[in-house]
Amino acid sequence: MQERVSGKKRSSKKAPVELLGHKVVLGIDPSLRGTGFGVIRLGRSGPKSMAQGTVKCSAKLERSSCLHEISSTIREVVHKHQPTVCAIEGLFYAQNVKTALTMGEARGAALAVLAESGLEIFEIAPRKVKQSIVGYGNAQKIAVAKMVQRMLELKELPTPDAADALALALTFVNLHKRFAIDPAQKI
C-alpha cells in the first residue's frame, strides 16, 4: 500500500498462483471404459500440464479388471506427481440405471485411491466445467478440448477424456481463485 501511495513502481514479478496451498491439481473424468486424468502445476506464468491420459479398458475385460486398472493407474499418477487436491466430475442424471451404476463404480474406484492418498477432493458438475472453460454450459467436447489446448499451450489436442480431466483441474483453479463466489463442493 505504501508503494502505491508513494508512487513507487511495483515489482513486475508475478507471484506464483497458489490456491489454498495447492500447487499441483489432479483432474479425473471417470468412466469404466475410458477414465481421463490430467495433472496441472500452478506457477508464475499460469497453469502448465504435467501429465494427461486415459485409462482405457477393452469391452472384453470384466468390470472388476477395469476397476483395478483405474485404481492402479490413478495410484501411479498420484505417486509420481504428488498432487494435493483433485477435481472429479460430479454425478450427472442418467436415464439408464445400469449406466449410472457402472459410472458410479468407476468413480468409486478413483475416489477410494484419492482418499487413501490423503488428497482433498472436490466434485464439479459437467455443465459448470463447460461454462468455466468455454463459456457455455452445453458446449461440445471438441470445444472443451480446443480451449484446454489453448489455455495450457499444448502442442497437440488432448484426447477427449484427458481434455475433460484437464478441464476439471482448470475449473477448480478458476473456482478457487481469491474471492470466488461459488467454489466447488468438497467431498
N, CA, C and O of each residue as an XYZ file, in Angstrom:
748
protein
N       0.830     -1.181      0.000
C       0.000      0.000      0.000
C       0.876      1.247      0.000
O       0.581      2.218     -0.695
N       1.965      1.217      0.789
C       2.873      2.362      0.859
C       3.460      2.669     -0.515
O       3.618      3.830     -0.890
N       3.783      1.599     -1.268
C       4.340      1.804     -2.607
C       3.345      2.529     -3.502
O       3.729      3.419     -4.261
N       2.083      2.161     -3.422
C       1.053      2.798     -4.235
C       0.925      4.274     -3.898
O       0.874      5.124     -4.787
N       0.875      4.568     -2.613
C       0.692      5.947     -2.160
C       1.898      6.799     -2.517
O       1.752      7.957     -2.909
N       3.095      6.227     -2.383
C       4.308      6.994     -2.645
C       4.602      7.145     -4.135
O       5.458      7.940     -4.524
N       3.889      6.377     -4.975
C       4.098      6.475     -6.418
C       5.222      5.599     -6.932
O       5.545      5.644     -8.119
N       5.832      4.795     -6.053
C       6.899      3.892     -6.489
C       6.311      2.803     -7.364
O       5.180      2.360     -7.166
N       7.109      2.380     -8.341
C       6.667      1.301     -9.214
C       6.757     -0.008     -8.460
O       7.700     -0.254     -7.708
N       5.759     -0.837     -8.679
C       5.747     -2.157     -8.056
C       6.605     -3.110     -8.855
O       6.823     -2.921    -10.051
N       7.077     -4.111     -8.196
C       7.877     -5.149     -8.842
C       7.041     -5.822     -9.918
O       5.854     -6.079     -9.716
N       7.654     -6.107    -11.060
C       6.918     -6.738    -12.149
C       6.880     -8.256    -11.997
O       6.262     -8.944    -12.809
N       7.534     -8.783    -10.963
C       7.499    -10.219    -10.732
C       6.089    -10.645    -10.361
O       5.448    -10.045     -9.498
N       5.622    -11.680    -11.021
C       4.317    -12.213    -10.674
C       4.497    -13.216     -9.541
O       5.426    -14.024     -9.546
N       3.609    -13.148     -8.591
C       3.642    -14.144     -7.518
C       3.100    -15.457     -8.063
O       2.196    -15.439     -8.899
N       3.621    -16.589     -7.619
C       3.093    -17.859     -8.110
C       1.637    -18.036     -7.682
O       1.243    -17.690     -6.569
N       0.871    -18.576     -8.592
C      -0.520    -18.827     -8.288
C      -0.574    -20.005     -7.329
O      -0.040    -21.075     -7.625
N      -1.199    -19.820     -6.210
C      -1.311    -20.894     -5.233
C      -2.685    -20.793     -4.604
O      -3.023    -19.773     -4.003
N      -3.461    -21.817     -4.734
C      -4.822    -21.812     -4.237
C      -4.923    -22.672     -2.999
O      -4.733    -23.886     -3.059
N      -5.222    -22.047     -1.880
C      -5.411    -22.785     -0.646
C      -4.236    -23.721     -0.378
O      -4.416    -24.806      0.176
N      -3.036    -23.301     -0.770
C      -1.848    -24.121     -0.547
C      -1.610    -25.185     -1.605
O      -0.696    -25.996     -1.455
N      -2.396    -25.209     -2.660
C      -2.256    -26.238     -3.692
C      -1.437    -25.725     -4.875
O      -1.706    -24.650     -5.412
N      -0.446    -26.500     -5.267
C       0.360    -26.154     -6.437
C       0.164    -27.149     -7.575
O       0.357    -26.809     -8.743
N      -0.220    -28.381     -7.234
C      -0.424    -29.421     -8.237
C      -1.849    -29.938     -8.095
O      -2.257    -30.386     -7.024
N      -2.609    -29.868     -9.205
C      -4.023    -30.230     -9.200
C      -4.243    -31.399    -10.168
O      -3.784    -31.376    -11.310
N      -4.952    -32.413     -9.685
C      -5.311    -33.576    -10.494
C      -6.778    -33.464    -10.876
O      -7.622    -33.154    -10.035
N      -7.078    -33.714    -12.138
C      -8.465    -33.757    -12.603
C      -8.778    -35.168    -13.064
O      -7.948    -35.814    -13.704
N      -9.976    -35.653    -12.741
C     -10.369    -37.004    -13.153
C     -11.771    -36.980    -13.742
O     -12.707    -36.449    -13.144
N     -11.894    -37.570    -14.933
C     -13.176    -37.748    -15.616
C     -13.452    -39.254    -15.634
O     -12.975    -39.961    -16.522
N     -14.231    -39.754    -14.643
C     -14.379    -41.206    -14.501
C     -15.332    -41.847    -15.500
O     -16.375    -41.293    -15.849
N     -14.939    -43.025    -15.941
C     -15.760    -43.856    -16.814
C     -15.155    -45.254    -16.790
O     -13.936    -45.391    -16.681
N     -15.966    -46.275    -16.888
C     -15.456    -47.635    -16.805
C     -14.511    -47.967    -17.955
O     -13.490    -48.620    -17.742
N     -14.828    -47.536    -19.146
C     -14.023    -47.892    -20.325
C     -13.015    -46.817    -20.730
O     -12.148    -47.077    -21.565
N     -13.111    -45.622    -20.160
C     -12.178    -44.558    -20.532
C     -12.113    -43.466    -19.480
O     -12.695    -42.397    -19.661
N     -11.414    -43.719    -18.388
C     -11.257    -42.709    -17.333
C     -10.130    -41.759    -17.719
O      -8.989    -42.180    -17.905
N     -10.457    -40.484    -17.838
C      -9.448    -39.491    -18.182
C      -8.806    -38.920    -16.927
O      -9.454    -38.775    -15.891
N      -7.518    -38.599    -17.037
C      -6.832    -37.918    -15.939
C      -5.947    -36.825    -16.513
O      -5.462    -36.923    -17.641
N      -5.747    -35.786    -15.721
C      -4.884    -34.686    -16.129
C      -4.308    -34.025    -14.890
O      -5.013    -33.812    -13.904
N      -3.029    -33.703    -14.944
C      -2.348    -33.066    -13.819
C      -1.803    -31.733    -14.298
O      -1.131    -31.664    -15.328
N      -2.094    -30.667    -13.546
C      -1.538    -29.352    -13.876
C      -0.763    -28.814    -12.684
O      -1.086    -29.097    -11.530
N       0.257    -28.040    -12.986
C       1.045    -27.352    -11.958
C       0.782    -25.870    -12.099
O       0.804    -25.322    -13.201
N       0.533    -25.225    -10.968
C       0.292    -23.790    -10.956
C       1.626    -23.079    -10.778
O       2.443    -23.469     -9.943
N       1.839    -22.032    -11.573
C       3.096    -21.301    -11.497
C       2.931    -19.849    -11.889
O       1.821    -19.370    -12.122
N       4.045    -19.165    -11.957
C       4.036    -17.723    -12.263
C       3.434    -17.414    -13.624
O       2.723    -16.423    -13.790
N       3.721    -18.261    -14.586
C       3.225    -17.983    -15.938
C       1.901    -18.685    -16.217
O       1.497    -18.821    -17.372
N       1.234    -19.127    -15.168
C      -0.057    -19.788    -15.332
C       0.066    -21.287    -15.208
O       1.162    -21.811    -15.005
N      -1.064    -21.991    -15.328
C      -1.040    -23.447    -15.181
C      -0.350    -24.126    -16.364
O      -0.470    -23.693    -17.510
N       0.371    -25.194    -16.055
C       1.050    -25.988    -17.082
C       0.680    -27.450    -16.907
O       0.548    -27.934    -15.783
N       0.516    -28.146    -18.007
C       0.188    -29.565    -17.972
C       1.429    -30.379    -17.612
O       2.491    -30.208    -18.212
N       1.282    -31.262    -16.628
C       2.372    -32.153    -16.224
C       2.157    -33.557    -16.790
O       3.111    -34.241    -17.161
N       0.906    -33.971    -16.850
C       0.583    -35.315    -17.339
C      -0.883    -35.347    -17.744
O      -1.705    -34.586    -17.233
N      -1.185    -36.230    -18.658
C      -2.557    -36.426    -19.100
C      -2.657    -37.794    -19.734
O      -1.664    -38.338    -20.217
N      -3.840    -38.344    -19.733
C      -4.026    -39.642    -20.362
C      -5.404    -40.199    -20.099
O      -6.249    -39.568    -19.463
N      -5.606    -41.404    -20.609
C      -6.874    -42.096    -20.457
C      -6.603    -43.533    -20.056
O      -5.775    -44.212    -20.663
N      -7.302    -43.991    -19.034
C      -7.238    -45.395    -18.631
C      -8.252    -46.115    -19.506
O      -9.455    -46.064    -19.247
N      -7.760    -46.788    -20.545
C      -8.653    -47.460    -21.490
C      -8.801    -48.922    -21.112
O      -7.820    -49.619    -20.855
N     -10.031    -49.364    -21.084
C     -10.336    -50.760    -20.775
C     -11.203    -51.321    -21.890
O     -12.241    -50.754    -22.230
N     -10.777    -52.414    -22.442
C     -11.497    -53.066    -23.530
C     -12.850    -53.565    -23.047
O     -13.021    -53.878    -21.869
N     -13.798    -53.638    -23.952
C     -15.135    -54.141    -23.629
C     -15.078    -55.612    -23.245
O     -16.009    -56.126    -22.626
N     -14.002    -56.290    -23.601
C     -13.851    -57.710    -23.277
C     -13.443    -57.921    -21.818
O     -13.652    -58.998    -21.260
N     -12.859    -56.885    -21.202
C     -12.428    -57.009    -19.806
C     -13.625    -57.020    -18.867
O     -14.617    -56.330    -19.103
N     -13.528    -57.804    -17.807
C     -14.567    -57.798    -16.779
C     -14.528    -56.460    -16.053
O     -13.493    -55.796    -16.006
N     -15.666    -56.074    -15.488
C     -15.738    -54.802    -14.759
C     -14.709    -54.744    -13.645
O     -14.072    -53.709    -13.445
N     -14.537    -55.839    -12.918
C     -13.588    -55.843    -11.802
C     -12.167    -55.562    -12.279
O     -11.406    -54.888    -11.586
N     -11.805    -56.065    -13.443
C     -10.473    -55.798    -14.001
C     -10.324    -54.332    -14.386
O      -9.263    -53.735    -14.204
N     -11.394    -53.762    -14.918
C     -11.368    -52.332    -15.267
C     -11.213    -51.475    -14.016
O     -10.443    -50.515    -14.010
N     -11.936    -51.818    -12.966
C     -11.856    -51.052    -11.721
C     -10.447    -51.142    -11.133
O      -9.927    -50.164    -10.596
N      -9.840    -52.319    -11.238
C      -8.461    -52.484    -10.769
C      -7.509    -51.621    -11.593
O      -6.607    -50.988    -11.044
N      -7.708    -51.596    -12.898
C      -6.853    -50.795    -13.784
C      -6.984    -49.306    -13.479
O      -5.987    -48.584    -13.463
N      -8.203    -48.849    -13.240
C      -8.439    -47.443    -12.887
C      -7.706    -47.103    -11.597
O      -6.978    -46.112    -11.526
N      -7.905    -47.936    -10.577
C      -7.259    -47.703     -9.280
C      -5.742    -47.687     -9.398
O      -5.082    -46.796     -8.865
N      -5.197    -48.665    -10.092
C      -3.738    -48.766    -10.235
C      -3.154    -47.551    -10.946
O      -2.144    -46.997    -10.514
N      -3.791    -47.143    -12.034
C      -3.277    -46.010    -12.807
C      -3.357    -44.718    -12.001
O      -2.397    -43.948    -11.978
N      -4.477    -44.471    -11.345
C      -4.624    -43.252    -10.541
C      -3.593    -43.257     -9.403
O      -3.007    -42.221     -9.090
N      -3.378    -44.411     -8.795
C      -2.382    -44.520     -7.727
C      -0.979    -44.149     -8.254
O      -0.236    -43.431     -7.584
N      -0.627    -44.632     -9.435
C       0.674    -44.315    -10.048
C       0.804    -42.820    -10.337
O       1.849    -42.223    -10.080
N      -0.257    -42.222    -10.869
C      -0.252    -40.791    -11.193
C      -0.070    -39.967     -9.915
O       0.717    -39.020     -9.888
N      -0.795    -40.329     -8.867
C      -0.688    -39.610     -7.593
C       0.721    -39.763     -7.020
O       1.307    -38.794     -6.537
N       1.254    -40.968     -7.075
C       2.603    -41.209     -6.545
C       3.661    -40.415     -7.322
O       4.575    -39.843     -6.726
N       3.534    -40.384     -8.634
C       4.537    -39.722     -9.475
C       4.479    -38.195     -9.385
O       5.522    -37.545     -9.323
N       3.285    -37.618     -9.378
C       3.149    -36.161     -9.484
C       2.813    -35.453     -8.169
O       2.882    -34.226     -8.100
N       2.455    -36.195     -7.144
C       2.202    -35.659     -5.808
C       1.201    -34.489     -5.768
O       1.502    -33.452     -5.176
N       0.020    -34.637     -6.387
C      -0.978    -33.570     -6.258
C      -1.475    -33.513     -4.820
O      -1.374    -34.490     -4.078
N      -2.000    -32.384     -4.442
C      -2.566    -32.241     -3.095
C      -4.082    -32.092     -3.141
O      -4.746    -32.103     -2.104
N      -4.621    -31.955     -4.338
C      -6.055    -31.772     -4.495
C      -6.496    -32.414     -5.804
O      -5.737    -32.481     -6.771
N      -7.748    -32.886     -5.811
C      -8.308    -33.493     -7.016
C      -9.677    -32.910     -7.300
O     -10.492    -32.740     -6.393
N      -9.924    -32.606     -8.558
C     -11.252    -32.204     -9.024
C     -11.789    -33.366     -9.850
O     -11.179    -33.766    -10.842
N     -12.926    -33.903     -9.440
C     -13.525    -35.046    -10.131
C     -14.906    -34.650    -10.635
O     -15.601    -33.846    -10.014
N     -15.287    -35.221    -11.760
C     -16.580    -34.877    -12.325
C     -17.692    -35.316    -11.385
O     -17.694    -36.442    -10.887
N     -18.638    -34.410    -11.150
C     -19.776    -34.700    -10.287
C     -20.745    -35.651    -10.948
O     -20.675    -35.912    -12.149
N     -21.638    -36.155    -10.147
C     -22.650    -37.074    -10.660
C     -23.566    -36.348    -11.620
O     -23.825    -35.154    -11.465
N     -24.050    -37.063    -12.600
C     -24.979    -36.484    -13.552
C     -26.211    -37.367    -13.629
O     -26.197    -38.521    -13.200
N     -27.258    -36.816    -14.172
C     -28.510    -37.563    -14.306
C     -28.409    -38.493    -15.496
O     -28.151    -38.053    -16.616
N     -28.614    -39.789    -15.256
C     -28.594    -40.767    -16.342
C     -29.952    -41.461    -16.394
O     -30.477    -41.888    -15.366
N     -30.513    -41.570    -17.586
C     -31.804    -42.229    -17.723
C     -31.659    -43.741    -17.590
O     -32.607    -44.420    -17.196
N     -30.492    -44.269    -17.911
C     -30.242    -45.694    -17.830
C     -29.594    -46.002    -16.478
O     -28.466    -45.581    -16.223
N     -30.291    -46.723    -15.625
C     -29.805    -47.023    -14.281
C     -28.511    -47.839    -14.332
O     -27.600    -47.605    -13.538
N     -28.427    -48.784    -15.252
C     -27.220    -49.618    -15.364
C     -26.000    -48.767    -15.692
O     -24.922    -48.995    -15.143
N     -26.157    -47.792    -16.581
C     -25.064    -46.881    -16.929
C     -24.646    -46.063    -15.712
O     -23.456    -45.883    -15.455
N     -25.619    -45.574    -14.974
C     -25.325    -44.770    -13.787
C     -24.563    -45.585    -12.747
O     -23.619    -45.086    -12.135
N     -24.967    -46.833    -12.545
C     -24.281    -47.686    -11.575
C     -22.849    -47.996    -12.015
O     -21.932    -47.987    -11.194
N     -22.660    -48.264    -13.281
C     -21.326    -48.559    -13.801
C     -20.417    -47.339    -13.665
O     -19.253    -47.465    -13.285
N     -20.951    -46.161    -13.977
C     -20.175    -44.924    -13.814
C     -19.824    -44.706    -12.348
O     -18.715    -44.284    -12.021
N     -20.769    -44.994    -11.479
C     -20.536    -44.859    -10.042
C     -19.437    -45.781     -9.552
O     -18.661    -45.410     -8.671
N     -19.362    -46.978    -10.113
C     -18.303    -47.916     -9.729
C     -16.928    -47.368    -10.137
O     -15.979    -47.419     -9.355
N     -16.831    -46.854    -11.344
C     -15.559    -46.292    -11.818
C     -15.165    -45.088    -10.973
O     -14.001    -44.930    -10.607
N     -16.119    -44.262    -10.672
C     -15.879    -43.086     -9.831
C     -15.441    -43.516     -8.436
O     -14.535    -42.917     -7.857
N     -16.074    -44.541     -7.900
C     -15.725    -45.060     -6.580
C     -14.316    -45.620     -6.532
O     -13.608    -45.443     -5.541
N     -13.903    -46.297     -7.602
C     -12.542    -46.843     -7.659
C     -11.520    -45.713     -7.586
O     -10.509    -45.830     -6.893
N     -11.778    -44.635     -8.292
C     -10.872    -43.480     -8.271
C     -10.921    -42.779     -6.918
O      -9.881    -42.429     -6.362
N     -12.123    -42.574     -6.389
C     -12.275    -41.869     -5.109
C     -11.580    -42.603     -3.959
O     -10.995    -41.972     -3.079
N     -11.644    -43.920     -3.970
C     -11.001    -44.695     -2.902
C      -9.493    -44.457     -2.890
O      -8.895    -44.300     -1.825
N      -8.881    -44.430     -4.067
C      -7.435    -44.183     -4.158
C      -7.107    -42.764     -3.714
O      -6.127    -42.544     -3.001
N      -7.912    -41.814     -4.127
C      -7.677    -40.412     -3.774
C      -7.779    -40.205     -2.262
O      -6.948    -39.522     -1.664
N      -8.799    -40.797     -1.657
C      -8.983    -40.664     -0.209
C      -7.837    -41.353      0.540
O      -7.331    -40.828      1.531
N      -7.442    -42.513      0.064
C      -6.332    -43.246      0.685
C      -5.030    -42.458      0.595
O      -4.157    -42.590      1.453
N      -4.900    -41.636     -0.448
C      -3.690    -40.826     -0.644
C      -3.719    -39.520      0.142
O      -2.724    -38.797      0.186
N      -4.844    -39.220      0.753
C      -4.956    -38.015      1.575
C      -5.201    -36.735      0.799
O      -5.000    -35.646      1.337
N      -5.632    -36.837     -0.453
C      -5.909    -35.640     -1.247
C      -7.233    -35.009     -0.824
O      -8.158    -35.703     -0.403
N      -7.308    -33.691     -0.943
C      -8.595    -33.020     -0.827
C      -9.317    -33.310     -2.140
O      -8.707    -33.262     -3.208
N     -10.606    -33.609     -2.066
C     -11.363    -33.980     -3.259
C     -12.552    -33.047     -3.404
O     -13.312    -32.835     -2.459
N     -12.703    -32.494     -4.598
C     -13.817    -31.609     -4.914
C     -14.530    -32.153     -6.136
O     -13.894    -32.624     -7.079
N     -15.864    -32.087     -6.116
C     -16.596    -32.504     -7.310
C     -17.169    -31.277     -7.995
O     -17.607    -30.319     -7.358
N     -17.148    -31.346     -9.319
C     -17.623    -30.231    -10.132
C     -18.564    -30.789    -11.198
O     -18.240    -31.766    -11.874
N     -19.711    -30.173    -11.341
C     -20.710    -30.607    -12.313
C     -20.203    -30.395    -13.735
O     -19.526    -29.402    -14.004
N     -20.519    -31.311    -14.650
C     -20.071    -31.181    -16.042
C     -20.440    -29.847    -16.683
O     -19.637    -29.262    -17.409
N     -21.651    -29.365    -16.416
C     -22.073    -28.077    -17.003
C     -21.229    -26.920    -16.486
O     -20.927    -25.983    -17.225
N     -20.851    -26.990    -15.211
C     -20.039    -25.931    -14.619
C     -18.643    -25.917    -15.257
O     -18.052    -24.854    -15.450
N     -18.127    -27.101    -15.579
C     -16.815    -27.203    -16.240
C     -16.895    -26.548    -17.624
O     -16.048    -25.728    -17.978
N     -17.905    -26.912    -18.388
C     -18.061    -26.342    -19.729
C     -18.242    -24.829    -19.664
O     -17.684    -24.092    -20.476
N     -19.024    -24.379    -18.695
C     -19.251    -22.941    -18.519
C     -17.940    -22.227    -18.204
O     -17.664    -21.158    -18.749
N     -17.138    -22.816    -17.329
C     -15.877    -22.210    -16.908
C     -14.841    -22.178    -18.032
O     -14.119    -21.193    -18.189
N     -14.773    -23.242    -18.798
C     -13.728    -23.362    -19.825
C     -14.128    -22.697    -21.140
O     -13.340    -21.959    -21.732
N     -15.352    -22.959    -21.593
C     -15.784    -22.470    -22.905
C     -16.694    -21.248    -22.801
O     -16.763    -20.437    -23.724
N     -17.394    -21.122    -21.664
C     -18.318    -20.011    -21.507
C     -19.740    -20.384    -21.854
O     -20.625    -19.530    -21.885
N     -19.964    -21.681    -22.120
C     -21.284    -22.158    -22.499
C     -21.481    -23.544    -21.896
O     -20.697    -24.451    -22.173
N     -22.517    -23.721    -21.075
C     -22.747    -24.958    -20.346
C     -23.111    -26.168    -21.177
O     -23.043    -27.295    -20.687
N     -23.500    -25.958    -22.435
C     -23.837    -27.076    -23.325
C     -22.804    -27.248    -24.430
O     -23.111    -27.794    -25.490
N     -21.591    -26.789    -24.190
C     -20.534    -26.856    -25.211
C     -20.223    -28.303    -25.590
O     -20.380    -29.218    -24.782
N     -19.786    -28.488    -26.813
C     -19.389    -29.804    -27.313
C     -18.021    -30.178    -26.757
O     -17.240    -29.310    -26.368
N     -17.739    -31.481    -26.724
C     -16.450    -31.976    -26.213
C     -15.274    -31.381    -26.992
O     -14.243    -31.067    -26.396
N     -15.407    -31.225    -28.285
C     -14.311    -30.700    -29.106
C     -13.998    -29.256    -28.726
O     -12.836    -28.849    -28.741
N     -15.020    -28.486    -28.389
C     -14.803    -27.094    -27.980
C     -14.030    -27.045    -26.668
O     -13.142    -26.210    -26.495
N     -14.370    -27.943    -25.741
C     -13.656    -28.021    -24.468
C     -12.200    -28.411    -24.724
O     -11.290    -27.798    -24.165
N     -11.974    -29.416    -25.556
C     -10.614    -29.878    -25.848
C      -9.768    -28.772    -26.481
O      -8.605    -28.596    -26.117
N     -10.343    -28.030    -27.423
C      -9.593    -26.954    -28.079
C      -9.261    -25.825    -27.109
O      -8.175    -25.248    -27.170
N     -10.190    -25.514    -26.223
C      -9.938    -24.455    -25.249
C      -8.882    -24.890    -24.235
O      -8.030    -24.090    -23.848
N      -8.930    -26.144    -23.805
C      -7.912    -26.681    -22.891
C      -6.550    -26.619    -23.566
O      -5.565    -26.219    -22.945
N      -6.488    -27.010    -24.830
C      -5.230    -26.946    -25.583
C      -4.682    -25.525    -25.594
O      -3.485    -25.308    -25.404
N      -5.552    -24.578    -25.813
C      -5.142    -23.172    -25.853
C      -4.703    -22.668    -24.476
O      -3.670    -22.010    -24.353
N      -5.485    -22.977    -23.450
C      -5.194    -22.484    -22.101
C      -3.885    -23.042    -21.542
O      -3.169    -22.350    -20.818
N      -3.575    -24.299    -21.882
C      -2.361    -24.936    -21.368
C      -1.210    -24.901    -22.373
O      -0.134    -25.445    -22.124
N      -1.457    -24.247    -23.520
C      -0.449    -24.124    -24.569
C       0.107    -25.486    -24.979
O       1.320    -25.671    -25.070
N      -0.793    -26.433    -25.224
C      -0.405    -27.784    -25.631
C      -0.169    -27.816    -27.138
O      -0.882    -27.163    -27.899
N       0.823    -28.568    -27.556
C       1.118    -28.670    -28.985
C       0.050    -29.461    -29.725
O      -0.290    -29.148    -30.866
N      -0.477    -30.492    -29.063
C      -1.487    -31.333    -29.692
C      -2.791    -31.279    -28.911
O      -2.807    -31.011    -27.710
N      -3.871    -31.537    -29.613
C      -5.179    -31.594    -28.972
C      -5.231    -32.824    -28.067
O      -4.941    -33.929    -28.526
N      -5.593    -32.662    -26.796
C      -5.675    -33.833    -25.916
C      -6.844    -34.731    -26.319
O      -7.803    -34.274    -26.941
N      -6.753    -36.007    -25.960
C      -7.859    -36.915    -26.228
C      -9.084    -36.421    -25.455
O      -8.933    -35.707    -24.464
N     -10.284    -36.784    -25.887
C     -11.494    -36.255    -25.236
C     -11.548    -36.474    -23.715
O     -11.890    -35.548    -22.980
N     -11.221    -37.669    -23.237
C     -11.301    -37.935    -21.800
C     -10.212    -37.185    -21.035
O     -10.464    -36.670    -19.946
N      -9.015    -37.121    -21.592
C      -7.929    -36.370    -20.947
C      -8.243    -34.874    -20.956
O      -7.952    -34.172    -19.989
N      -8.834    -34.390    -22.041
C      -9.213    -32.972    -22.123
C     -10.238    -32.629    -21.048
O     -10.153    -31.578    -20.414
N     -11.204    -33.518    -20.847
C     -12.206    -33.281    -19.805
C     -11.567    -33.260    -18.420
O     -11.951    -32.456    -17.570
N     -10.590    -34.146    -18.188
C      -9.906    -34.179    -16.891
C      -9.088    -32.911    -16.673
O      -9.102    -32.343    -15.581
N      -8.380    -32.468    -17.698
C      -7.617    -31.217    -17.597
C      -8.563    -30.032    -17.385
O      -8.252    -29.104    -16.640
N      -9.726    -30.077    -18.053
C     -10.721    -29.015    -17.881
C     -11.230    -28.981    -16.437
O     -11.472    -27.905    -15.891
N     -11.391    -30.137    -15.826
C     -11.803    -30.191    -14.420
C     -10.758    -29.519    -13.534
O     -11.102    -28.737    -12.648
N      -9.485    -29.823    -13.771
C      -8.412    -29.212    -12.974
C      -8.386    -27.703    -13.169
O      -8.236    -26.955    -12.203
N      -8.529    -27.251    -14.410
C      -8.533    -25.811    -14.693
C      -9.753    -25.128    -14.066
O      -9.655    -24.005    -13.571
N     -10.884    -25.801    -14.091
C     -12.093    -25.246    -13.484
C     -11.915    -25.116    -11.977
O     -12.351    -24.128    -11.385
N     -11.281    -26.099    -11.354
C     -11.004    -26.000     -9.919
C     -10.208    -24.731     -9.636
O     -10.507    -23.998     -8.693
N      -9.193    -24.477    -10.458
C      -8.370    -23.276    -10.284
C      -9.238    -22.032    -10.416
O      -9.150    -21.117     -9.597
N     -10.075    -22.000    -11.447
C     -10.949    -20.841    -11.660
C     -11.927    -20.635    -10.514
O     -12.198    -19.499    -10.123
N     -12.453    -21.718     -9.977
C     -13.459    -21.620     -8.923
C     -12.866    -21.305     -7.550
O     -13.589    -20.901     -6.639
N     -11.559    -21.489     -7.400
C     -10.950    -21.272     -6.092
C      -9.954    -20.121     -6.072
O      -9.114    -20.020     -5.178
N     -10.065    -19.270     -7.061
C      -9.244    -18.063     -7.011
C      -9.735    -17.200     -5.877
O     -10.836    -17.393     -5.360
N      -8.933    -16.272     -5.505
C      -9.281    -15.354     -4.426
C     -10.657    -14.736     -4.665
O     -10.973    -14.331     -5.783
N     -11.447    -14.668     -3.648
C     -12.777    -14.076     -3.668
C     -13.777    -14.824     -4.549
O     -14.734    -14.226     -5.041
N     -13.566    -16.111     -4.750
C     -14.518    -16.897     -5.547
C     -15.876    -16.918     -4.859
O     -15.963    -17.108     -3.645
N     -16.918    -16.725     -5.628
C     -18.265    -16.681     -5.087
C     -18.843    -18.092     -4.934
O     -19.532    -18.380     -3.955
N     -18.567    -18.955     -5.889
C     -19.181    -20.275     -5.919
C     -18.121    -21.356     -6.084
O     -17.988    -21.907     -7.177
N     -17.353    -21.684     -5.028
C     -16.328    -22.702     -5.172
C     -16.920    -24.098     -5.359
O     -18.104    -24.317     -5.103
N     -16.086    -25.037     -5.806
C     -16.537    -26.416     -5.992
C     -16.863    -27.040     -4.646
O     -16.375    -26.596     -3.606
N     -17.701    -28.084     -4.679
C     -18.114    -28.754     -3.443
C     -17.084    -29.790     -3.037
O     -16.713    -30.656     -3.828
N     -16.626    -29.694     -1.796
C     -15.654    -30.645     -1.273
C     -16.393    -31.912     -0.859
O     -17.455    -31.850     -0.240
N     -15.812    -33.072     -1.210
C     -16.427    -34.347     -0.790
C     -15.453    -35.156      0.029
O     -15.783    -36.256      0.472
